[in-house]
């Protein structure tokens, strides 16, 4: 969410530019070492001080153009599409769209500010990720914006918010007047923010080659040699996600999804239609670990022998391998729920209201068990509004209450609240959780051994950095007794493997923790949430 870190020297340039008008900055930018002056056909990054100055200029240009109702309607309409699961409008992907049926967005911006041909391009072409955000303040948002009469202020999210930790946000009106708003208090009106888009990855494919494309990146837009990608499926609009096989149980205060796991594939007991068998079959598809841990009400004790017959020694083994000992490849390790444990840590992660929604990323790494083989590594992501992320932490807000945020989060599918109320399967996980519902991977120890690693961070825009972690996995020779796995063909004895896990993030991302999950550990609701200190999560095998 934050912008790039910079040096003290670069911030001196930023400070000087902040006091200048849009027209004096135009002269300075005409001399910038921008890609167009070098004859490049691609958008490229330039030093952060130049980006900061350019964002301020663009904010003033946009603020002036917002006097035009058609511009206001255009920005609102595009933001409501939530192409990246936030109310973002990526400038370069929208600059050629028509605002009034005849003029493009970029043309209207230039015309509204009496800019000469090419002047706007000199500003925006040094900002590949230039983004227009309408932050969701719960009470005030893109959805509530009355474009007929309301001409919003335009804020700038620049490096001073990250580097200097200033407690204010600079905002501009249509006359280029600057004021400062509290960075930590939600405004009580619609504000537009000019910033970098942290959900977008850009790549010059001519310079770097297509092999540099992240496997979780999703193509979005192309301009010249530069391609734009959405950073992960969790940042796709919910209506356009590529994989969504889950179904939801409607009996919860929130969502408890299931994925088609069939209880009768795991037992020889008759499906007699009795209340007990129907109940257990229903709980099994939602929470198989609840059945395996014997969490059934006392009047259903006659069904417990069924569970005992299904037990293959651990929750995972009992869920992955059916009554015939065959691996069910429809079963996966799924990241289901997460939450922050205190409001202070959440405030450190989301430092000001220009951030927009949180971008939580989880790197899942499974090391292949055969010596010398590498990781199967994939990245899942989650977008969630800040006021839903802390709905279980904070007291009354000046504009909304904790109860209002919680109820809205549940109704909109962001949150689930687990309460005991006699349902023992929820006793370990009671409380409010952020729904993640991430797709996972089938965990065969014959392929991956008995360990899986999770690395969490909150994604911010910044320079690429890498972290390394020692990793090892093993498989004992007795694991395969009584089961038939597609991966244990020709497997004999035991195996171990060790390698170094490399995780790529940015230098401004907030690390949330790392956890090594063992195959034999209890699963999901049958255990306490996995605790990383300031962050907790729940995985389920189903």
C-alpha positions in Angstrom: 0.0 0.0 0.0 2.8 2.4 0.8 5.0 4.1 -1.7 8.6 3.5 -2.3 11.2 4.3 0.4 13.6 7.0 -0.5 16.8 8.7 0.7 17.0 12.0 2.6 18.5 13.6 -0.4 15.5 12.6 -2.6 13.1 13.9 0.1 14.7 17.3 -0.1 13.6 17.6 -3.7 10.1 16.4 -2.8 9.8 19.0 0.0 10.8 21.8 -2.4 8.2 20.7 -5.0 5.3 20.5 -2.5 5.2 24.3 -2.2 5.2 25.0 -5.9 2.1 25.5 -8.1 1.2 23.2 -10.9 2.5 25.6 -13.4 5.9 26.1 -11.9 6.3 22.3 -11.5 5.4 21.9 -15.2 8.6 23.7 -16.1 10.7 21.5 -13.8 9.1 18.3 -15.2 9.9 19.3 -18.8 13.6 18.7 -17.9 13.1 15.4 -16.2 15.0 12.4 -17.4 11.8 10.6 -18.4 11.5 7.7 -20.8 9.9 9.7 -23.6 12.8 12.1 -23.7 15.1 9.0 -24.2 13.0 7.8 -27.1 11.6 4.8 -25.3 8.3 3.4 -26.3 7.7 1.8 -22.9 6.7 3.1 -19.5 9.5 2.9 -17.0 10.2 3.6 -13.4 12.4 6.7 -12.5 13.8 7.9 -9.2 11.3 8.3 -6.4 11.7 12.1 -6.1 10.6 12.5 -9.7 7.6 10.2 -9.1 6.6 12.2 -6.0 6.7 15.5 -7.9 4.8 14.0 -10.8 2.0 12.6 -8.5 1.5 16.0 -7.0 1.2 17.5 -10.4 -1.3 14.9 -11.5 -3.3 15.3 -8.3 -3.7 19.1 -9.1 -4.6 18.3 -12.7 -7.2 15.8 -11.7 -8.6 18.1 -9.0 -9.2 20.8 -11.6 -10.8 18.4 -14.1 -13.2 17.2 -11.4 -15.1 20.5 -11.8 -16.4 18.8 -14.9 -19.4 16.5 -13.9 -18.6 14.1 -16.7 -15.2 13.5 -15.3 -16.7 12.9 -11.9 -19.1 10.4 -13.4 -16.4 8.7 -15.3 -14.1 8.2 -12.3 -16.9 7.0 -10.2 -18.1 4.6 -12.8 -14.6 3.1 -13.4 -13.9 2.8 -9.7 -17.1 0.9 -9.1 -15.9 -1.8 -11.5 -13.3 -2.8 -8.8 -11.1 -4.4 -11.4 -8.5 -5.3 -8.7 -11.0 -5.7 -5.8 -10.6 -2.1 -4.6 -12.1 1.1 -5.9 -9.1 1.7 -8.1 -8.8 3.3 -11.6 -5.4 2.5 -13.2 -4.7 5.6 -15.2 -2.8 4.0 -18.2 -5.5 1.4 -18.7 -8.2 4.0 -18.8 -6.7 7.1 -20.3 -8.0 6.4 -23.8 -11.5 5.6 -22.7 -14.1 8.2 -23.7 -15.5 10.5 -21.0 -18.2 12.3 -22.9 -18.6 10.1 -26.0 -16.0 12.1 -28.0 -13.0 13.0 -25.8 -10.7 10.6 -24.0 -10.0 10.8 -20.3 -6.5 12.0 -20.9 -7.7 14.7 -23.4 -10.3 16.0 -21.0 -7.6 16.2 -18.2 -5.3 18.2 -20.5 -8.0 20.4 -21.8 -9.3 21.2 -18.3 -5.8 22.4 -17.3 -4.9 24.2 -20.6 -1.9 21.9 -21.0 0.1 21.9 -24.2 0.3 18.7 -26.3 2.6 16.2 -24.7 2.8 17.9 -21.2 0.4 15.4 -19.6 2.4 12.5 -21.1 5.6 13.8 -19.6 4.0 13.6 -16.2 2.2 10.3 -16.4 4.8 8.3 -18.3 7.1 8.3 -15.4 4.4 6.7 -13.3 3.6 3.3 -14.7 1.4 2.3 -11.7 -0.4 5.7 -11.5 -3.7 5.0 -9.8 -6.8 6.9 -8.8 -8.4 5.4 -5.6 -11.6 6.3 -4.0 -11.0 4.9 -0.4 -13.9 3.2 1.2 -14.5 4.9 4.5 -17.5 2.7 5.3 -19.9 5.7 5.6 -18.4 7.6 2.6 -17.2 5.8 -0.5 -17.4 5.6 -4.2 -20.9 4.0 -3.8 -22.2 7.0 -1.9 -20.5 9.7 -4.0 -23.1 12.2 -5.3 -21.3 13.2 -8.5 -24.1 15.8 -9.3 -22.9 18.2 -6.7 -19.9 16.9 -4.8 -16.5 17.9 -6.1 -14.0 16.0 -4.0 -10.6 17.0 -2.8 -7.7 15.0 -4.3 -5.1 13.6 -1.9 -1.5 12.4 -2.7 0.1 9.3 -1.3 3.8 10.0 -1.6 7.0 8.7 0.0 6.9 11.1 2.9 4.0 9.1 4.4 6.3 6.0 4.5 9.7 7.6 5.0 9.0 10.5 7.4 6.0 8.9 9.0 4.2 12.3 8.7 0.8 12.3 10.4 -1.0 14.3 7.7 -2.1 13.8 4.1 -1.7 16.6 1.5 -4.9 17.3 -0.4 -5.7 19.7 -3.2 -8.9 21.4 -4.4 -9.7 22.5 -7.9 -7.8 25.8 -7.5 -4.6 23.9 -6.5 -4.9 25.0 -2.9 -3.2 22.6 -0.5 -4.6 21.6 2.9 -3.6 18.8 5.3 -5.9 16.1 6.7 -5.2 13.8 9.6 -3.6 10.7 8.1 -5.1 8.3 10.7 -8.7 9.5 10.9 -11.2 8.5 8.2 -12.5 11.7 6.5 -16.3 12.1 6.7 -16.5 12.9 3.0 -15.5 11.3 -0.3 -11.8 11.9 -1.0 -9.9 10.8 -4.1 -6.3 9.6 -3.8 -3.5 9.7 -6.4 -1.0 6.9 -5.6 0.8 3.9 -7.0 -1.3 0.7 -7.4 0.3 -2.0 -5.2 -1.9 -4.7 -6.7 -0.4 -4.2 -10.2 2.9 -5.6 -11.4 4.5 -4.1 -14.5 7.1 -5.7 -16.7 9.1 -4.6 -19.8 8.9 -7.9 -21.6 11.4 -6.9 -24.2 14.1 -6.1 -21.6 13.3 -8.8 -19.1 11.7 -11.6 -21.1 8.5 -13.5 -20.4 10.2 -15.9 -18.0 10.2 -13.0 -15.5 6.4 -13.1 -15.3 5.2 -14.4 -11.9 3.1 -17.5 -12.3 0.4 -16.0 -10.1 0.2 -12.8 -12.1 -2.9 -12.3 -14.3 -2.6 -10.3 -17.5 -4.6 -7.0 -17.5 -3.3 -4.4 -20.0 -0.4 -3.8 -22.4 1.2 -0.6 -23.6 4.2 -0.7 -25.9 6.8 -3.0 -24.4 5.2 -2.8 -20.9 2.7 -5.3 -19.7 0.5 -4.8 -16.7 -0.5 -7.7 -14.4 -2.9 -8.1 -11.5 -0.6 -9.5 -8.7 -2.8 -12.4 -7.7 -6.2 -13.9 -8.0 -7.2 -12.5 -4.6 -7.0 -9.1 -6.1 -9.4 -10.0 -9.0 -12.9 -8.7 -8.8 -15.0 -11.4 -7.2 -17.1 -11.7 -10.3 -14.1 -12.5 -12.6 -12.1 -15.0 -10.5 -10.9 -17.9 -12.5 -11.5 -20.6 -9.9 -14.5 -20.7 -7.6 -15.6 -24.2 -6.9 -16.8 -23.7 -3.4 -20.4 -23.8 -2.2 -21.5 -22.1 1.0 -23.5 -23.3 3.9 -26.2 -20.8 4.8 -26.5 -21.8 8.4 -23.6 -19.8 9.6 -23.3 -16.2 10.7 -21.0 -15.8 7.8 -19.7 -18.5 5.5 -18.6 -22.1 6.0 -17.8 -23.3 2.5 -17.6 -26.9 1.3 -16.1 -28.3 -1.9 -17.9 -31.6 -2.6 -16.2 -34.0 -0.3 -18.7 -36.9 0.2 -19.0 -38.6 3.5 -20.2 -41.9 2.0 -16.9 -42.3 0.1 -15.3 -42.7 3.5 -17.5 -45.2 5.3 -19.3 -48.5 4.7 -22.1 -47.6 7.1 -25.5 -47.4 5.4 -26.9 -44.1 4.2 -30.2 -44.9 5.9 -31.6 -41.3 5.9 -31.7 -41.2 9.7 -31.2 -37.9 11.4 -27.8 -39.0 12.7 -26.4 -40.1 9.4 -27.7 -36.9 7.6 -26.2 -34.7 10.3 -22.8 -36.3 10.2 -22.7 -36.3 6.4 -23.5 -32.6 6.5 -20.9 -31.7 9.1 -18.4 -33.9 7.2 -18.5 -31.8 4.0 -18.2 -28.5 6.0 -15.8 -29.6 8.7 -14.5 -33.2 8.4 -12.0 -32.6 11.3 -15.0 -31.9 13.5 -16.3 -35.4 12.9 -12.9 -37.0 13.2 -12.3 -35.3 16.6 -15.6 -36.9 17.8 -17.4 -33.5 18.2 -20.9 -34.8 17.8 -23.7 -34.2 20.3 -24.4 -36.9 22.9 -27.6 -38.2 21.3 -25.6 -39.1 18.2 -23.2 -41.5 20.0 -24.5 -44.4 17.9 -22.6 -42.9 14.9 -19.2 -42.6 16.6 -18.1 -46.1 15.6 -18.4 -44.9 12.0 -15.8 -42.3 12.7 -13.6 -44.7 14.6 -13.6 -47.0 11.5 -12.5 -44.1 9.3 -9.5 -43.0 11.5 -6.2 -43.7 9.7 -4.1 -42.2 12.4 -4.4 -38.5 11.7 -7.0 -36.0 10.5 -5.2 -35.4 7.2 -4.6 -39.0 6.4 -8.3 -39.8 7.2 -9.6 -37.1 5.0 -7.2 -37.5 2.0 -7.6 -41.3 1.8 -11.1 -42.7 1.4 -12.4 -46.1 2.6 -10.6 -47.9 -0.1 -7.3 -46.3 0.8 -7.3 -44.2 -2.4 -6.0 -40.6 -2.5 -8.9 -38.2 -3.1 -7.3 -35.5 -5.2 -10.3 -33.2 -4.8 -9.2 -32.7 -1.2 -6.8 -29.8 -0.7 -5.1 -27.8 2.0 -7.1 -24.6 2.0 -6.4 -21.2 3.6 -9.8 -20.5 5.1 -9.7 -17.7 7.7 -7.4 -15.2 9.2 -7.4 -12.2 11.6 -5.2 -9.7 13.4 -4.9 -10.0 17.1 -4.5 -6.4 18.1 -5.4 -3.0 16.7 -1.9 -1.6 17.3 -0.3 -4.1 14.9 -3.0 -3.5 12.4 -2.4 0.3 12.7 1.3 -0.2 12.0 0.5 -2.2 8.9 -2.1 0.2 7.5 -0.5 3.5 8.4 -3.0 5.9 6.9 -6.3 6.1 5.0 -4.7 6.5 1.6 -3.8 2.9 1.7 -7.2 1.6 0.6 -8.0 -2.1 1.3 -5.4 -4.3 2.9 -3.4 -6.6 0.6 -2.6 -9.8 2.6 -0.3 -12.3 0.8 0.5 -15.9 1.7 3.3 -17.8 0.1 2.7 -21.5 0.4 5.8 -23.7 -0.2 5.9 -27.5 -0.3 9.3 -29.0 -0.7 9.4 -32.2 -2.7 10.6 -35.1 -0.6 12.9 -36.8 -3.0 16.5 -35.6 -2.6 17.6 -32.8 -4.9 14.1 -31.8 -6.0 12.7 -28.3 -5.6 9.7 -26.6 -4.1 6.1 -26.4 -5.4 5.5 -22.8 -4.4 2.4 -20.7 -5.0 1.0 -17.4 -3.8 -2.5 -16.6 -2.6 -3.7 -13.2 -1.8 -6.6 -11.5 0.0 -8.1 -8.0 -0.2 -10.1 -6.7 2.7 -11.3 -3.2 3.8 -9.5 -2.0 6.9 -12.7 -1.5 8.9 -13.6 -5.1 8.4 -10.1 -6.3 9.3 -10.4 -4.6 12.7 -14.1 -5.1 13.3 -13.3 -7.4 16.2 -10.7 -5.1 17.7 -11.8 -1.5 17.9 -14.5 0.3 19.9 -16.9 2.8 18.5 -15.6 4.9 15.6 -16.7 8.5 15.1 -18.6 7.5 12.0 -19.6 3.9 12.6 -19.7 1.3 15.4 -17.9 -2.0 15.7 -21.3 -3.8 15.5 -22.1 -2.0 12.3 -18.8 -2.9 10.7 -19.1 -6.5 11.8 -22.6 -6.9 10.5 -21.7 -5.3 7.2 -18.7 -7.5 6.8 -20.7 -10.6 7.4 -23.5 -9.5 5.0 -20.9 -8.6 2.3 -19.0 -11.9 2.6 -15.8 -10.5 4.1 -16.3 -11.9 7.7 -17.6 -14.9 9.5 -18.4 -15.1 13.2 -18.1 -18.5 15.0 -20.1 -18.8 18.2 -20.3 -21.9 20.3 -24.0 -21.9 21.2 -23.9 -25.6 21.7 -21.9 -26.3 18.5 -18.7 -27.9 19.9 -17.0 -27.9 16.5 -16.5 -24.1 16.8 -15.3 -24.0 20.4 -11.6 -23.6 19.4 -12.2 -20.8 16.9 -14.9 -18.7 18.4 -14.9 -15.0 17.3 -14.8 -13.0 14.1 -12.6 -14.0 11.2 -11.7 -12.6 7.8 -12.9 -15.1 5.1 -9.9 -16.1 2.9 -11.2 -19.2 1.1 -7.9 -19.7 -0.8 -7.4 -22.5 -3.3 -4.8 -24.9 -2.2 -2.9 -28.0 -3.1 -3.4 -31.7 -2.5 -0.9 -32.8 0.1 0.6 -36.2 -0.7 3.5 -37.0 1.6 4.9 -39.3 -1.1 5.4 -36.1 -3.1 5.9 -33.4 -0.5 6.9 -35.1 2.7 5.4 -34.2 6.0 6.0 -30.4 6.1 4.5 -27.4 4.5 5.6 -23.7 5.0 3.4 -20.6 5.1 4.9 -17.1 4.8 2.6 -14.1 5.3 3.1 -10.4 4.5 1.0 -7.4 3.8 1.9 -6.2 0.3 3.0 -2.6 -0.2 4.5 -0.9 -3.3 8.2 -0.8 -3.1 11.5 -2.1 -4.4 11.8 -5.9 -4.8 13.5 -7.8 -1.9 14.1 -11.4 -1.2 14.1 -13.3 2.1 15.4 -16.8 2.6 14.4 -19.6 5.0 15.8 -23.0 5.7 13.4 -25.8 4.7 13.4 -29.5 5.1 10.9 -32.4 4.8 10.9 -36.1 5.3 8.8 -39.2 4.9 9.0 -42.4 7.0 8.9 -45.8 5.5 5.7 -46.8 7.3 3.5 -44.0 6.1 2.1 -45.9 3.1 0.7 -48.9 4.9 -2.9 -49.5 3.8 -3.2 -46.6 1.3 -2.9 -46.3 -2.5 -1.4 -43.0 -3.7 -0.6 -42.0 -7.2 2.7 -40.7 -5.9 3.9 -43.8 -4.0 4.3 -46.0 -7.1 7.8 -47.4 -6.8 8.4 -45.6 -3.5 10.3 -47.7 -0.9 12.0 -46.9 2.3 12.2 -43.3 3.7 13.3 -40.0 2.1 14.5 -36.6 3.2 15.2 -33.4 1.4 16.5 -29.9 2.4 16.7 -26.7 0.5 16.6 -22.9 1.0 13.2 -21.3 0.4 13.4 -17.9 -1.3 10.4 -15.5 -1.0 10.1 -12.3 -3.0 8.2 -9.3 -1.6 9.0 -5.6 -1.4 11.2 -3.5 1.0 8.1 -1.8 2.3 5.9 -4.8 2.8 5.0 -5.8 6.4 6.1 -9.3 7.4 3.3 -11.1 9.3 5.1 -14.3 10.1 6.2 -17.8 8.9 4.8 -21.1 10.0 5.8 -24.7 9.3 2.8 -27.0 9.3 3.3 -30.8 10.0 1.1 -33.4 8.3 0.3 -35.1 11.6 -1.0 -31.9 13.3 -4.7 -31.6 14.1 -6.6 -29.7 11.4 -8.8 -26.6 11.3 -11.5 -26.3 13.9 -10.2 -29.3 15.9 -7.3 -27.2 17.2 -6.6 -23.7 18.4 -5.9 -21.2 15.5 -2.3 -21.0 14.4 -0.8 -18.0 16.1 2.0 -15.9 14.7 1.7 -13.2 17.4 -0.1 -10.3 15.7 -1.7 -12.6 13.1 -3.7 -15.8 13.3 -5.0 -18.1 10.6 -7.0 -21.3 10.1 -6.4 -23.9 7.4 -8.8 -26.7 6.6 -8.3 -30.0 4.7 -11.4 -30.6 2.7 
